[in-house]
């Protein structure tokens, strides 16, 4: 079947009105899911999968894929307004989104986030449609050595997300790495540091940790300040909601950086929007003329992270369809549904059913357009939320945090752990320790350990330094750490040479 014929058949298959209805249902559910802290797109897709198995394959895919896409838009709302990631993919959104909201620019932040998220999603989908097979061939070459090197490169972002407090940021990052050792040994399966709690056998529940460190800690901080009479400035209005011409010019470069990072990270099996968002935020900071604004309310930082996290969707679907390996946790759930429907992902899918690939890409494009439209018209509801009295808003936020955390595994233990992390986050905030590096260590630590140990079991230390990709990534990691310090030293030397009095 030629490419033109496959495209026509793929688009023609979507003319069924029931597919449009499925898209609308999925977009509404995905937006709602993303807006509730702790309720992830993975869980929503898993719950919806049971109801879609009786549908035709394209109808079911329309529901699941639109939930997947729309959740990437809905999760920006709590991340920007209440400093609580709606899903793990919006962790980096909190770095600059919430500071922008506190500056009275919540409307601009929400709109800019929605627009760049749409750009990232479209970029990822275009990769799915036109570059799936070569990218998937590149991704399948990522074994344990390459994954370890990629994670090491990601860990260098700890310095970037430390908000200028490098020593305290590294301390928080090391704490996250140590927390990542809790649970079963990735090779032997032996329990480690679980202290008799069966709930910790799979490690620290990630959702409980991030909701506690960001959302609960922020509420507790505001309550504490209110009791002291300090009363932190509440977010009571959106301000201007459309980015100015200068704002749009500012976000072009970081948006392009985010799209590139998301496209690359998305095709790597197991990597997701959370990792891509943090990496893109740091890359954009290094490329910016005003890196000092990052973490303090920079539209550049917001644009880079949100573009990257949504751009991973296309790459993740590409990896799943082309090589049959789930690109992320959502696609792992969707892969099972596709197999039940009689669809077998793999290289042969592009030969036997190329029209299906175009249908999937078009579904994701339509879902992106619908989610963007919904994100732009939800402003009135957001204003009503912000108009609540502050103590009522605290109660609403804590309720959402507890319900969302409990819903992940139906575990009261997770809710208790969320509150513990909330107290830990409050302590870190009071003492000046940033939470970002701890989350980064918690995300990447287990992946780094399992990848390194598997690589050493396969071929010893040679597994690392004989892989060109691994060596390149580790070299880039070293440059990321050493490079800024060398540049600063060279600048200071040049300044001293120009100013003889400074030498004396």
C-alpha positions in Angstrom: 0.0 0.0 0.0 1.5 3.4 -1.0 1.9 6.2 1.5 -0.9 8.3 -0.2 -3.4 5.5 -0.2 -2.6 4.7 3.4 -3.1 8.3 4.3 -6.5 8.5 2.6 -7.7 5.2 4.1 -6.4 6.3 7.6 -8.3 9.6 7.4 -11.4 8.0 5.9 -11.7 5.5 8.8 -12.2 8.5 11.2 -15.3 9.8 9.4 -17.5 7.6 11.7 -19.5 10.0 14.0 -19.0 7.7 17.0 -15.3 8.3 16.8 -15.9 12.0 17.3 -18.0 11.2 20.3 -15.3 9.1 21.7 -12.8 11.9 21.2 -15.0 14.4 23.1 -15.4 11.9 26.0 -11.7 11.2 26.2 -10.8 15.0 26.1 -13.1 15.8 28.9 -11.9 12.9 31.0 -8.3 13.6 30.3 -8.5 17.3 31.2 -10.3 16.4 34.5 -7.8 13.7 35.3 -4.9 16.0 34.7 -6.4 18.7 36.9 -6.7 16.5 40.0 -3.3 16.1 41.7 -2.1 12.5 42.0 -4.5 11.0 39.4 -2.2 10.1 36.6 -2.9 9.6 32.9 -1.7 6.0 33.3 -4.4 5.3 35.9 -7.1 7.0 33.9 -6.2 5.0 30.7 -6.0 1.8 32.7 -9.5 2.3 34.1 -10.9 3.4 30.8 -9.3 0.4 29.0 -11.8 -2.0 30.6 -14.7 -0.1 29.2 -13.3 0.3 25.7 -12.5 -3.4 25.0 -16.1 -3.9 23.7 -15.6 -1.0 21.2 -14.1 -1.2 17.8 -10.3 -0.7 17.8 -10.4 2.9 16.4 -13.2 3.9 18.8 -11.3 2.5 21.7 -8.0 4.1 20.6 -9.9 7.5 20.2 -10.9 7.3 23.9 -7.6 6.2 25.3 -5.4 8.4 23.2 -7.5 11.5 23.8 -7.3 10.9 27.6 -3.5 10.6 27.2 -3.2 13.8 25.2 -5.7 15.9 27.2 -4.2 15.0 30.6 -1.0 16.8 29.4 -3.0 20.0 29.2 -5.1 19.6 32.4 -2.2 18.9 34.7 -0.7 22.4 34.1 -3.5 24.1 36.0 -2.7 22.8 39.5 1.1 23.0 38.8 0.8 26.7 37.9 -1.9 27.8 40.4 -1.2 25.8 43.5 2.4 24.5 42.9 1.2 20.9 42.8 2.0 18.8 39.7 -1.3 17.3 38.3 0.8 14.4 36.9 4.5 13.7 37.0 4.9 15.2 33.6 4.2 18.7 35.0 6.9 18.6 37.7 9.1 21.1 35.8 6.0 23.3 35.2 6.1 24.2 38.9 9.6 25.6 38.6 8.4 28.8 36.8 4.7 28.4 36.5 3.9 29.0 40.2 6.3 31.9 40.5 4.7 33.5 37.5 1.2 33.1 39.1 2.5 34.7 42.3 3.6 37.7 40.2 0.0 38.1 39.0 0.7 36.5 35.6 -1.3 33.3 36.1 -3.4 34.0 33.0 -0.3 34.4 30.8 1.3 31.4 32.3 -1.8 29.2 31.7 -2.3 30.4 28.1 1.4 30.2 27.2 1.6 26.7 28.7 -1.4 25.5 26.7 0.0 27.0 23.4 3.5 25.5 23.8 2.0 22.2 24.9 0.1 22.1 21.7 3.2 22.9 19.7 5.1 20.1 21.5 2.3 17.6 20.9 2.1 18.4 17.2 5.9 18.1 16.9 5.8 14.7 18.5 2.9 13.5 16.3 4.7 14.6 13.1 7.6 12.5 14.3 5.2 9.6 14.6 3.8 10.1 11.2 7.0 10.7 9.2 10.0 9.5 11.1 8.8 6.5 13.2 10.8 3.7 11.8 14.3 5.3 11.8 13.8 6.7 15.3 12.5 3.4 16.6 15.6 1.7 15.2 17.8 4.2 17.1 15.8 3.7 20.3 16.0 -0.1 20.2 19.8 0.2 20.4 19.5 1.7 23.9 20.6 -1.1 26.3 21.5 -0.9 30.0 24.9 1.0 29.3 23.2 3.6 27.2 20.3 4.0 29.7 22.7 4.4 32.5 24.6 7.1 30.6 21.4 8.9 29.8 20.4 8.9 33.5 23.8 10.2 34.5 23.3 13.0 32.0 19.9 13.7 33.5 21.3 13.7 37.1 23.4 16.7 36.1 20.2 18.7 36.0 20.3 18.7 39.8 22.5 21.7 39.6 20.2 23.5 37.3 17.1 23.0 39.4 18.8 24.1 42.6 17.8 27.7 42.2 21.3 28.9 42.9 21.6 26.9 46.1 24.0 24.4 44.6 25.3 22.8 47.9 21.8 22.5 49.4 20.4 21.3 46.0 23.0 18.6 45.8 22.3 17.6 49.4 18.6 17.3 48.5 19.4 15.3 45.3 21.5 12.9 47.3 18.6 12.5 49.7 16.4 11.6 46.7 18.9 9.1 45.5 19.0 7.5 48.9 15.2 7.4 49.1 15.3 5.7 45.7 17.1 2.7 47.2 14.0 1.8 49.3 12.2 -1.3 48.0 13.2 -4.5 46.3 16.7 -4.9 44.9 16.4 -4.5 41.0 18.6 -7.6 40.4 18.1 -10.0 43.3 14.6 -9.0 44.4 15.6 -8.8 48.1 13.9 -6.2 50.2 15.9 -3.1 51.3 15.1 -0.5 53.9 11.4 -1.3 54.0 11.3 -1.5 57.8 8.6 -4.2 57.7 6.2 -2.2 55.6 4.9 -4.3 52.7 3.7 -1.1 51.0 7.3 0.0 50.5 8.4 -3.2 48.7 8.0 -1.5 45.3 9.8 1.6 46.5 8.6 5.0 47.6 5.2 5.7 46.0 6.2 8.5 43.5 2.8 10.2 43.4 2.6 10.4 47.2 6.1 11.9 47.3 5.6 14.7 44.7 2.2 15.7 45.9 3.5 15.9 49.4 6.7 17.8 48.6 5.0 20.3 46.4 1.3 20.6 47.1 1.0 19.7 50.8 4.2 21.6 51.6 2.9 24.7 49.9 -0.4 24.6 51.8 1.4 24.1 55.1 3.8 26.9 54.3 0.9 29.3 53.6 -0.9 28.2 56.8 2.3 28.8 58.8 2.8 32.2 57.3 -0.8 33.1 58.0 -0.4 32.1 61.7 2.7 34.3 61.9 0.8 37.2 60.5 3.0 37.3 57.4 0.2 36.3 55.0 1.9 35.3 51.8 0.5 37.0 48.8 -2.4 34.9 47.6 -3.2 34.3 43.9 -6.5 36.0 43.5 -6.6 37.0 39.9 -5.3 35.8 36.5 -4.2 39.2 35.2 -3.7 39.4 31.5 -4.4 36.1 29.9 -2.9 36.4 26.4 0.9 36.6 26.0 2.2 39.9 24.5 4.3 40.1 21.3 7.4 40.3 23.4 6.3 37.2 25.4 5.7 35.3 22.2 9.1 36.3 20.8 10.7 35.2 24.1 9.3 31.7 24.1 10.3 30.8 20.5 13.8 29.5 21.2 12.9 27.5 24.4 9.9 26.0 22.6 12.2 24.8 19.9 14.6 23.4 22.5 11.8 21.7 24.3 10.4 20.1 21.1 13.9 18.7 20.3 14.5 17.3 23.7 11.0 15.8 23.9 11.4 14.2 20.5 14.7 12.5 21.5 13.7 11.5 25.1 10.3 10.3 23.9 11.6 7.5 21.7 13.8 6.1 24.5 11.8 3.2 26.1 11.0 3.9 29.8 11.7 7.7 29.6 8.8 10.0 29.9 7.6 13.6 30.1 8.8 14.1 33.6 12.5 13.5 32.6 12.1 15.4 29.3 10.6 18.4 31.1 13.5 18.8 33.6 16.2 18.2 30.9 14.6 20.7 28.5 14.2 23.3 31.4 17.9 23.0 32.1 19.0 23.1 28.4 16.9 26.2 27.9 18.4 27.9 31.0 21.9 27.3 29.6 20.9 28.7 26.3 19.1 31.7 27.7 20.4 35.3 27.9 18.7 35.6 31.3 19.4 32.3 33.1 19.1 34.1 36.4 15.3 34.4 35.9 14.8 30.6 35.7 13.0 29.2 38.7 11.8 32.7 39.6 9.1 33.1 37.0 10.5 32.7 33.6 8.3 32.2 30.6 11.3 30.6 28.8 11.6 27.9 31.5 7.8 27.2 31.4 7.8 27.0 27.6 10.8 24.6 27.4 9.5 22.2 30.0 5.9 22.1 28.8 6.8 21.7 25.2 9.2 18.8 26.0 6.8 16.9 28.2 4.1 16.9 25.5 6.5 16.2 22.7 7.4 12.9 24.2 3.9 11.6 23.5 4.6 11.1 19.7 8.0 9.5 20.4 6.4 7.2 23.0 3.7 6.0 20.6 6.4 5.7 17.9 8.5 3.3 20.0 5.4 1.3 21.0 4.1 0.9 17.4 7.5 0.4 15.7 9.2 -2.1 18.0 6.4 -3.3 20.3 8.2 -1.9 23.4 6.1 0.5 25.6 7.6 4.0 25.4 6.1 4.9 28.8 3.7 3.6 31.4 0.6 4.9 29.6 1.6 3.1 26.4 2.3 -0.1 28.4 -1.4 -0.1 29.4 -2.5 0.7 25.8 -0.2 -2.0 24.4 -2.3 -4.6 26.2 -5.5 -3.2 24.8 -4.1 -3.2 21.3 -3.1 -6.8 21.6 -6.6 -7.7 22.8 -8.1 -5.9 19.8 -5.9 -8.0 17.5 -3.4 -5.3 16.7 0.2 -6.5 17.0 2.7 -3.6 17.3 6.1 -4.1 15.7 7.9 -3.4 12.5 5.3 -5.4 10.5 2.6 -3.0 11.5 4.0 -0.3 9.3 3.9 -2.7 6.3 0.6 -4.5 6.9 -1.5 -1.6 8.4 0.1 1.7 7.5 -3.4 3.3 7.5 -3.7 2.6 11.2 -0.6 4.7 11.9 -2.1 7.7 10.1 -5.4 7.1 11.9 -3.6 7.2 15.3 -1.7 10.3 14.4 -4.8 12.1 13.2 -6.7 11.1 16.4 -3.9 12.6 18.5 -3.9 15.8 16.4 -7.7 16.2 16.8 -7.3 15.5 20.6 -4.6 18.2 20.8 -6.8 20.7 19.1 -9.8 19.9 21.3 -7.7 19.9 24.5 -6.1 23.3 23.5 -9.6 24.8 22.9 -10.8 23.5 26.2 -7.7 24.9 28.0 -8.3 28.3 26.5 -12.0 28.5 27.5 -11.6 27.2 31.1 -10.5 30.6 32.4 -13.8 31.6 33.9 -13.8 28.5 36.0 -10.3 29.1 37.1 -11.2 32.6 38.2 -14.1 31.3 40.4 -11.6 28.8 42.0 -9.2 31.6 42.8 -12.1 33.7 44.3 -12.6 31.2 47.2 -11.5 32.4 50.6 -7.9 31.3 51.3 -8.8 28.8 54.1 -11.5 27.2 51.9 -8.9 26.9 49.1 -6.5 25.2 51.4 -9.2 22.6 52.3 -10.0 22.0 48.6 -6.3 21.6 47.7 -5.7 19.1 50.6 -8.8 17.2 49.7 -7.8 16.8 46.1 -4.3 15.8 47.1 -5.6 13.1 49.5 -8.2 11.8 47.1 -5.8 11.7 44.2 -3.0 10.0 46.2 -5.4 7.4 47.6 -6.9 6.6 44.2 -3.6 5.5 42.8 -3.4 2.3 44.8 -6.4 2.6 47.1 -3.9 2.9 50.0 -4.3 4.8 53.2 -0.6 4.2 53.7 0.1 6.3 50.6 -1.9 9.2 52.0 0.0 9.0 55.3 3.3 9.0 53.4 2.1 12.0 51.4 1.6 13.9 54.6 5.0 12.9 55.9 6.6 14.2 52.6 4.5 17.3 53.1 6.1 17.9 56.5 9.5 17.1 54.9 8.9 19.6 52.1 7.9 22.3 54.6 11.1 21.6 56.6 13.2 21.8 53.4 11.5 25.0 52.4 12.0 26.6 55.8 15.7 25.7 55.7 16.3 26.7 52.0 16.6 23.2 50.5 14.9 23.0 47.0 12.6 20.1 46.4 13.3 19.7 42.7 16.7 17.9 43.1 15.1 15.5 45.6 12.4 14.6 43.1 14.9 14.2 40.4 17.0 11.8 42.5 13.9 9.8 43.4 13.0 9.5 39.7 16.4 8.7 38.2 18.1 6.9 41.1 16.4 3.5 40.7 16.8 3.7 36.9 20.5 4.5 37.2 21.1 1.7 39.7 19.3 -1.0 37.7 20.8 0.1 34.4 24.4 0.2 35.8 24.1 -3.2 37.5 22.7 -4.9 34.4 25.4 -3.4 32.3 28.1 -4.6 34.6 26.5 -8.1 34.7 26.5 -8.2 30.9 30.1 -7.2 30.2 31.7 -5.6 33.2 33.0 -2.0 33.1 33.7 -2.5 29.4 30.0 -2.3 28.7 30.1 1.4 29.5 33.3 2.6 27.8 32.9 0.5 24.6 29.5 2.0 23.8 29.8 5.1 21.7 26.4 6.4 22.8 27.2 5.9 26.5 30.6 7.5 26.2 29.1 10.5 24.4 26.4 11.0 27.0 28.8 10.7 29.9 31.1 13.2 28.2 28.2 15.6 27.8 27.3 15.1 31.5 30.9 16.0 32.5 30.8 19.1 30.3 27.4 20.1 31.7 29.0 20.2 35.2 32.5 21.5 34.4 31.7 23.8 31.5 29.9 26.6 33.4 32.7 26.7 36.0 35.4 26.9 33.3 33.6 29.7 31.6 33.2 31.6 34.8 36.9 31.2 35.6 37.9 32.4 32.1 35.6 35.4 32.4 37.1 36.3 35.8 40.7 36.0 34.4 39.9 38.2 31.4 38.3 40.8 33.7 41.4 40.7 36.0 43.6 41.3 32.9 41.6 44.3 31.8 41.6 45.7 35.3 45.2 45.8 36.7 44.0 47.1 40.1 42.0 43.9 40.6 45.3 41.9 40.2 46.9 43.9 43.1 
